[in-house]
Amino acid sequence: MDSVRVRFAPSPTGYLHVGGGRTALFNWLYARHHGGTFILRIEDTDRTRSTDEAIEQIFASLRWLGLDWDEVYRQTDRFDRHREVAAELVRRGAAYESEGALWFRVPKEGATTVPDLLAGDVTVQHSELKDLVILRSDGTPIYNFACVVDDHDMGITHVIRGAEHLNNTPKQLLLYQALGWEPPLFAHVPLILGPDRSKLSKRHGAGSVLDYDERGILPEALVNFLARLGWSHGDQEVFSREELVALFDLPGVNTSAAVFDDEKLMWLNHEWLRRLDLDRLGRLLGERIVRRGVADQATVDALGPTKLARAAALLRERGRTLVEMADRARPYLPGDLDLVPEAEALLTAELRPALAEVARRVEGLSQPSAAEFESVLQGVARDLGISIKALAPAVRVAVSGTRVGPGLYDLLSVIGPEIVVSRLRGAARKEER
């Protein structure tokens, strides 16, 4: 194959939606798979709606996804070239002026066939098309015209984009023909639908790419999820970025619409949380704790990377997102806890002396392991003649504030003796309610 050159060409009139994120990903994967070039082209010819804020958001979204680009352009920097080509069309008799704008003359007879790599041949009769504006009265180019000029000048070999652009392609092919240029190959990727089979929208819970960062989704998980929206490789569901680059190609793209399943995304995110290097996950957890207001930066820094990593290892077993993990991280941080009402019922008058005794015995230990904590609780239960089945839940509630969570002894080991002792003594002093 000749050197592949593809482009992602978003319009900066709003945030980068997940559908645009998938288009960017498919282009990036295709370029990286074939050792080609991935171009980012900001199509900002609509100057009344394009904003610098939206452009920065597009850059930030692609960086978060890890989709690096090899070249970057803004269409507004190329207006002189667009006007030059428009003038050439006028000289060739293929364009004319009307009401201050330049129009491309669509042939009245015949038809144009789009040889789509995914949809197959799609033929449109010219009688179904109208002449189209190529330059507005202010001299700025229209989308269908500007993208043809830019794709040609940038040597684009493959245009991979959403199926909603398919109706633009016959017009663009006519422009290529009028200019005597070889068109690129086209591949129109099927739409993404909501669970109700209607076009994906915010009401399905789908938002901007960066919304998923706010929800605590890992970029690895969203990339994996977007790749599987319309592409497959056997029955495999979880793909690393390296695997996607090695395996992705257009023959694997489905021809039917993909359905956006938020529950599947949550499952994938949990899978990636479990696979993530613990040092990195600990850092992400610390950042998220601060972002969520669970604790300040100084408190997180005081924990240190080792404790954050150990806490992350426990929290990821139940947490499906970084947000869930951060919101459940309070027990691992110093300070008093608010107990859930049903948990306080476990802290009975009969058990408070046992909690105080556990605290006394733990205080004499230096960084006790999970096994040492278990030994202490078993010893207190035996010596005081109480059931471990009664003592262990009371200790969990006193130390973590809730009745559920990871293995108790692992939890105590990660929280550490100082906090454990402080909370047990606080619970032992509580008056019976």
N, C-alpha and C positions, 0 to 999 in steps of 0.2 A: 504494500500500500504506500502511495505517496505520503509525504509528511502531513499528518493530520493537523488541521488548524480549525478549532471550534471557538464559539464565542457564547458568552452569556450576556444578554443585552437588556437589563432591566430599565424600566422607566421610573425615575425618582419622584413619583407623585404621591408616595406613601411608603409604609413599611414593606419590607420584603416578606411576603406571605410564604407559608410552607410549600405551596405549589411552585412558586418561583425558586424556593430552596431546592426542590427536587430537580427542576430544570437545570439549575446551576450544577448540582451534583452529577447528573447524568452527563453533562458536557465535560465536567472536570474528570470524571472517571474514564470517559471515552478517550480524552486527550492523554491521560496518564497511562492507560492501558496500551495505547499505540505509540507511546513515546513522542506525542505531539505537543501542540501549543494550546494553552487555555487562555483566551482573551476575555477580559472584562470590559464591556463597552457600555457606558452610561448614556442611554438614549433620552437626552434632556431637551429635545427640540421643542417640546411644549413648555415654553418659558413662563406661561401663566400659572402652571400647576407644579412644575419641578422646583424642588427646594434643596438647598445645601444640606439641611438637616436630614432629608431623606437619603441623600447620597452618602452621608456619613453613616447612616443606619445600615445601608446596603453593605458598605465596607465592613462595618462591625459584625454584621450577620455572617458574612462569608468567612471572616477571620475566626469567629467563634466555631463555625463548622469545620474549620481547617482546610478550606478550599482556597489555596494560594493561586494567584494568577500570574501569568508570564508577561502580559502586556495589558495596559489599561488606557482607555480613551474616553473622551467626552465628545458627543456629537456636535455640541455647540462650538467646539474648536475647529470643526471641519466645514463650516457654512460656506466658505469661499469655494471649496471643492464641490459641494453640492450644487451651487449656482453655476459653476463651470460646466458640469455635466448636464444640468437643465438647459443651458444655452445650446449645448451640442444637440440635444433632442429637438430643440426648436429649429436648428439649422437642418436637421434631417427630416423635418416635416412631421415628426412624431409627437410634437407638443405645440401648444398654442396658448395665447394669452386671452383671458376673458375676465372682465371685472377686476383687473389688477393682479389676478392670480395666474399661474402657469398650470395648464392642464395637459395630461398625457392622453393621447388619442387611442382609445381601445378599438381594435379592428371590429367591424360589424359582422363579418362572416367568419365561419370556422369555429374552432375550439382549441383549448389548451389543455394538455394532459400533464398532471403533476405525477412524476414517477416517485412515489413515496416509498422509502425503505421499510416502513412499517405497515402502512395502510394499503400498499399496492398502488396501481394506477388510479388516479382520480381525475376525471375529465369534466371540464366546465365549458359550456357553450358561450361564445363571446356575446351572444345576444342577451345573456343573463348579466353581463357586466356593464358598467357605466364608465365614461371617461372619469379619470381621477385627478385630483389636484396633486401636483408635485411640489410646487412652491406657493406658499401663502402670499397674500398681497404685500406683507411686510418683508418678503424675501426669505423667510425661514422655510425649511423643507418639511414635508409631510413624512410620516413614519415609513410608509411603503416604499417611498422613493429613497429616503436617506439610508435605510438599511440595505438596499440593493447596492448603492454606491459604496457604502462602507464595507459590506461583505466582499465585494469585488476587490477593492483597494487593499483590504487586509488579508486577501488570499484565503478566505474561509473555504474549507473543503466540505464541511458538513454543517448543516443548520439543524440542530436538535432542539425542538421547542414543543410547547403544548399544542394539542389538537385544535384549540380555539383559534390558532393562527392559520389553519389549513385554508380557510377561505381567502386569506390574503395572498397565498402563494401563486395562484394563476396570474394575478396582476403583476406580481414581482417577476415572474417568468417572462411576461410580455415586455417588461422593461429591459430585462437581460437581452432578450431577442432584438429589441429596437436598438440597443447599444452595441450589438455584436459581441457580447461577453458570454463566456461559458458559465453557466450557473453552478452553484454548489449542489451537493446531494442533500435531499431533505428527508427528515425523519420526524414525524409529528407524533408525540407521545400521548397516549390516551389520557383523558381527564381523570382527576381524583374526585371521587364521589363521597358524600357523607353516608353514614349507616343506613339512611332512608333512601339511598340511591339518587338523591338530588345533588346538584353541584355543591361542592364543599364550600362552607362559609363559616362565619364566626359563630353562628347558632349551633354548629356541630362541635364547638369547642376549639376549632382550629384558628390560630392567630398568626402573629408574626413569628419569624424564626427566633427572635430574642425573647419572645414570651415564654418559650420552652426553657430557656435559661432561668427565667424568673420562677418557673414551676419546679425547678430542681432537676431538670432532665440533663443528662450528660450529653455533650456533643457527639460522642461515639455512638450513643443509643439513637439519637435523632438521625444521624447519617445512616446507620444500619436500617432504621425504620423507613426512611425516605427511599433508600435504594430498593427495598422490598415492595414499595408502592409501584408496581408495574414491571418489576424485573424479578427473575427467579433463577436459581441454580439448584436443580433437584429439590430435595426437601429441606435443605439447610435454611435455618432462620437467623442464626447469629453469625455475623461476618465482621472480622476486623477490617480496618481500612486497607491493610495490605492485601487481604483476600479479595476485597472488592476490586481493587486496581487490577489484580491478576486475573479475575474472572469476568469482569463486566464487559459486555459487548452488545451491540444492537440486536443480534439474533435472540438474545435472552429476554428482550423487552416484550411484554405481553401486548396484544392488540386490543384487548378489552379494558374497560375502565377499572381503575383500582379503587378499593373502598378503604377509607380512612377509619381505622379502628383504634380508638384511644386506649382501650384496655390492652391491646397488643403492644402499644408503645410503652405502657407502664410495665408490662412483663419484660420487654426488652431492656428497659432502663434498670430494672432490678437485676437482670442477668449481668449487665455491664457494671453495676455497682459491686456485684460479687466477684467480678473478674479483675477489677481495677487494682493496681498497685496500692498497697495500704498507705505508704508514705504520701502518695498523691491524694488519695481519698481523705486522709487526715487533714491535709492542707485545705482541700475543698470544703470539708466539714467546718473547719475553723472559720473560713471566709463566710460560709453560709450562716453560722451561728451569729456572727456580727451583723450580717445583712438583715437577719430576721429579728434582731434586737433581743436575742436570748441572753447574750452577754456582750460586754464591751471588748474592745481589742486587747486591753491590758489583761483582762481575765483569761482570754484565749491564749495570749502569749505566755502567761504564767503556767498554763498547763504543759506546754512544750510539745514538740512534734511526736514524741514517743507515746505519750498519753492520748493525744488526739488520734493517732493511728490505732491504738488499742480500743478506744471508744468507737471509732468508725467500724472496726471489725465486728463489734457486737450490734451496733445500730443498723448496719446494712442487712442484717438477717431478716428484720421485719420491715424496715423502711424501703419503700419503692422509689423514693426521690430524695434528693439532697435536702429539700424542704422538710419532709417527714423526719429525716434523720436529725436535722438541726433542732426541730421543734421538740424532739424527744431527748435532746442532749442535756437538759437542765440537771438531771441527777448527777452527771459527771462533773459538774461545776460547783465550786464552793458556794456556801450560803444555805439559808433555810429553804424548805420546799413547801408548796401548798399541797396538802393531801386531798385526794378526791374523797368525797363524803363516804362512799362505801368502803374505802380503804381504812378510814379512821376506826371503823367498827372492829377491826382486827386488833387494835391496840388496847386490849382489855387490862383491867387492873391486875389480873392474875399474871399477865405476861410482862408487865412493866419491870418487875425485878429481874426477869430473865434478860431483857434488853440491856439493862444496866450492867449485868454480869458479862454479857457478850462484849460490851464496850470496854469493860475493865480488862478482859483478857486480850482483846485486840490491841489495846493501847501498849501492851508490852511487846508487840511484834514489830519488826522492821520490814516494810514492803511485803506483807504476807501474800503467798500464792493462793490460787483458788482452793487447792487442797488444804492449805492451812486454815483458811476461813471455814471450810467444811468441818475440819477437825474441831475448831472452837465451838461451832454451833452444836455439833453432835455431843461434845463434852458437856456444855451447859445444859442441854436437854436431859442428858443422862443424870447429871449431878443434881438437878433441881426436880427431877421426876416429872418432866412435862414431855409432851409429844413433839418430835421434830416437825411433824406435819402442822402443828400449831405455831411453833416458834419461827420456822423459816418464812412463812407468809408475813408474819408480823415484822420480821427484820427487813424483808423486801419493801414493805409499805413505809417503814420508818426511814429507810435509806433512799428509796427512789420515788416515793410519793404515790405509787400505783401498784396494783396487784399483778400486773402483767409485765413481761419484758424478757430479756435473755436469761440464760442460766444464772441462778442467784450467786453462786460462788464466783463465777467469772465476773459478774457485775460488781461484786464487792471488791474483787482484786483490782479491777480497773479504776473504780472510784477512789480507792486508796484508804489506808487506815485513819488518817486524820479526819477526813470528811465522814467516814463511817462512824467513828467514835462520837463526833459532835452530834450527828443526827440521831444516833441511838440514845444518847443521853437526853437530848431534847425530847424525844418521844417518851422516854421513861419518866420524865418529869411532868408530862401532861396530866391534867386532872381528868378523871373519868367523866365522860359526857353523859 
